[in-house]
């Protein structure tokens, strides 16, 4: 009896010997964004573990455990930093919500290696595309590159995507490894 009880307890505590997975807590900025927050939450529940696994494997980096607060609003998406919440645009289609979640998590993943003023899109795009392909397929990735390339703002997404995708997957991986060597964790 004692052995059975100890064996049962051992089965209930697998996380003690394993790294914690990234925890995201989604909240709507107002009631108007409740459905969008629920959609982001459903994406994370369905794909969160795979997103973390793929991004960590592609980069060799590890996410913080969290919890990370994610505010769903109608404005520019933002990765946040440490205790500063992420912000995700409510009105995106489901596929663009998926893509943007990976994009913003990519910023967080390398944030300990670059100063806040560093233009990191040329770096995160080295692995974001390959993560999208692995998670949701090449067609999905191509569509979301088109979506991002149409965005206007301080970052030249179209030019950056064009430059990054001119490289092969192996060249992108090598370039990212070079970035890691040149930018040790701060």
C-alpha positions as CSV (number, residue, x, y, z in Angstrom):
1,X,0.0,0.0,0.0
2,X,2.7,2.5,1.0
3,X,4.6,1.8,-2.3
4,X,1.4,2.3,-4.4
5,X,0.8,5.7,-2.6
6,X,4.4,6.8,-3.2
7,X,4.2,5.8,-6.8
8,X,1.0,7.7,-7.3
9,X,2.5,10.8,-5.7
10,X,5.5,10.5,-8.0
11,X,3.2,10.5,-11.0
12,X,1.5,13.7,-9.9
13,X,4.7,15.7,-9.7
14,X,6.5,15.4,-13.1
15,X,7.2,19.2,-13.3
16,X,9.8,19.1,-10.4
17,X,12.5,17.6,-12.6
18,X,11.5,19.4,-15.8
19,X,11.9,23.0,-17.1
20,X,8.7,25.0,-16.8
21,X,6.9,26.0,-20.0
22,X,6.2,29.6,-20.8
23,X,2.9,30.7,-19.2
24,X,0.9,33.5,-20.9
25,X,-2.1,35.1,-19.2
26,X,-4.3,36.8,-21.8
27,X,-6.6,39.7,-20.7
28,X,-8.8,42.0,-22.7
29,X,-8.1,45.7,-22.3
30,X,-11.8,46.2,-22.3
31,X,-15.0,44.1,-22.8
32,X,-14.9,44.9,-26.5
33,X,-11.8,42.7,-26.9
34,X,-13.1,39.7,-24.9
35,X,-13.6,37.5,-27.9
36,X,-10.2,38.4,-29.3
37,X,-8.5,37.6,-26.0
38,X,-10.4,34.3,-26.0
39,X,-9.1,33.5,-29.5
40,X,-5.5,34.3,-28.5
41,X,-6.0,32.1,-25.4
42,X,-7.4,29.2,-27.6
43,X,-4.4,29.5,-29.9
44,X,-2.0,29.3,-26.9
45,X,-3.9,26.3,-25.4
46,X,-3.8,24.5,-28.8
47,X,-0.2,25.4,-29.9
48,X,1.6,27.0,-27.0
49,X,3.8,24.0,-26.1
50,X,4.7,23.4,-29.7
51,X,5.5,27.1,-30.2
52,X,7.8,27.1,-27.3
53,X,9.5,23.8,-28.3
54,X,10.0,24.9,-31.9
55,X,11.3,28.3,-31.1
56,X,13.7,27.1,-28.4
57,X,15.0,24.3,-30.6
58,X,15.5,26.7,-33.6
59,X,17.4,29.3,-31.5
60,X,19.0,27.3,-28.7
61,X,17.5,29.9,-26.3
62,X,15.0,29.3,-23.5
63,X,11.9,31.4,-22.7
64,X,11.3,32.8,-19.3
65,X,8.8,30.7,-17.3
66,X,6.4,33.6,-16.8
67,X,3.7,34.2,-16.2
68,X,3.7,36.9,-18.9
69,X,0.7,39.2,-19.0
70,X,-0.7,39.7,-22.5
71,X,-3.1,42.6,-23.0
72,X,-5.4,42.3,-26.0
73,X,-6.2,45.7,-27.4
74,X,-6.7,47.5,-30.7
75,X,-3.3,48.9,-31.3
76,X,0.2,47.9,-32.3
77,X,1.4,44.6,-31.1
78,X,4.3,44.8,-28.7
79,X,6.5,42.1,-27.1
80,X,6.9,43.7,-23.7
81,X,10.0,43.0,-21.6
82,X,10.4,41.3,-18.3
83,X,7.4,42.6,-16.2
84,X,6.1,44.9,-19.0
85,X,3.1,43.1,-20.5
86,X,2.9,42.0,-24.1
87,X,0.2,43.8,-26.2
88,X,-1.6,42.0,-29.0
89,X,-3.9,43.5,-31.7
90,X,-7.5,42.3,-31.3
91,X,-8.7,42.7,-34.9
92,X,-6.2,40.4,-36.7
93,X,-7.5,37.2,-38.4
94,X,-6.8,34.0,-36.5
95,X,-3.8,33.2,-38.7
96,X,-2.3,36.6,-38.2
97,X,-2.9,36.3,-34.5
98,X,-0.9,33.0,-34.6
99,X,1.9,34.6,-36.6
100,X,2.0,37.8,-34.5
101,X,2.2,35.8,-31.3
102,X,5.3,34.0,-32.6
103,X,6.7,37.3,-33.9
104,X,6.3,39.0,-30.5
105,X,7.6,36.0,-28.6
106,X,10.7,36.1,-30.8
107,X,11.4,39.6,-29.6
108,X,11.1,38.5,-26.0
109,X,13.3,35.4,-26.7
110,X,16.3,37.5,-27.8
111,X,15.6,40.6,-25.5
112,X,18.3,39.7,-23.0
113,X,20.9,39.9,-25.8
114,X,20.2,43.3,-27.3
115,X,19.7,46.8,-26.0
116,X,16.2,48.2,-26.3
117,X,17.1,50.5,-29.2
118,X,18.4,47.6,-31.3
119,X,16.5,46.9,-34.6
120,X,16.0,43.2,-34.1
121,X,13.7,42.3,-37.0
122,X,16.6,41.3,-39.2
123,X,17.5,38.9,-36.4
124,X,14.1,37.4,-35.4
125,X,13.1,36.9,-39.0
126,X,16.1,34.5,-39.3
127,X,14.0,32.0,-37.3
128,X,10.4,33.3,-37.3
129,X,9.8,32.1,-40.8
130,X,11.1,28.6,-40.1
131,X,9.0,28.5,-37.0
132,X,5.9,29.4,-38.9
133,X,6.7,26.7,-41.5
134,X,7.2,24.0,-38.9
135,X,4.1,25.0,-36.9
136,X,1.6,25.7,-39.6
137,X,3.1,25.0,-43.0
138,X,4.9,26.8,-45.8
139,X,1.7,28.3,-47.3
140,X,0.8,29.8,-43.9
141,X,4.4,31.3,-43.6
142,X,4.3,32.8,-47.1
143,X,0.9,34.4,-46.5
144,X,2.1,35.9,-43.2
145,X,5.3,37.3,-44.8
146,X,3.0,39.1,-47.2
147,X,0.9,40.4,-44.3
148,X,3.9,41.7,-42.5
149,X,5.5,43.0,-45.6
150,X,2.5,45.3,-46.2
151,X,2.9,46.9,-42.8
152,X,4.3,50.5,-42.7
153,X,6.2,52.0,-39.8
154,X,9.7,52.5,-38.5
155,X,10.7,49.0,-39.5
156,X,11.1,48.1,-43.2
157,X,9.4,44.7,-43.0
158,X,9.2,44.1,-46.7
159,X,12.9,44.8,-47.3
160,X,13.9,42.8,-44.2
161,X,11.8,39.8,-45.2
162,X,13.2,40.0,-48.8
163,X,16.8,39.9,-47.5
164,X,16.2,37.2,-45.0
165,X,14.3,34.9,-47.4
166,X,17.0,35.3,-50.0
167,X,19.0,33.1,-47.6
168,X,18.5,29.3,-47.4
169,X,17.2,27.8,-44.1
170,X,20.8,26.7,-43.3
171,X,22.2,30.2,-44.0
172,X,19.5,31.7,-41.8
173,X,20.5,29.3,-39.0
174,X,24.2,30.1,-39.4
175,X,23.5,33.8,-39.4
176,X,21.5,33.4,-36.2
177,X,24.3,31.4,-34.6
178,X,26.7,34.2,-35.5
179,X,24.3,36.7,-33.9
180,X,24.4,34.6,-30.7
181,X,28.2,34.5,-30.7
182,X,28.4,38.3,-31.2
183,X,25.6,39.1,-28.6
184,X,26.1,37.1,-25.4
185,X,23.3,37.3,-22.8
186,X,23.5,40.6,-20.9
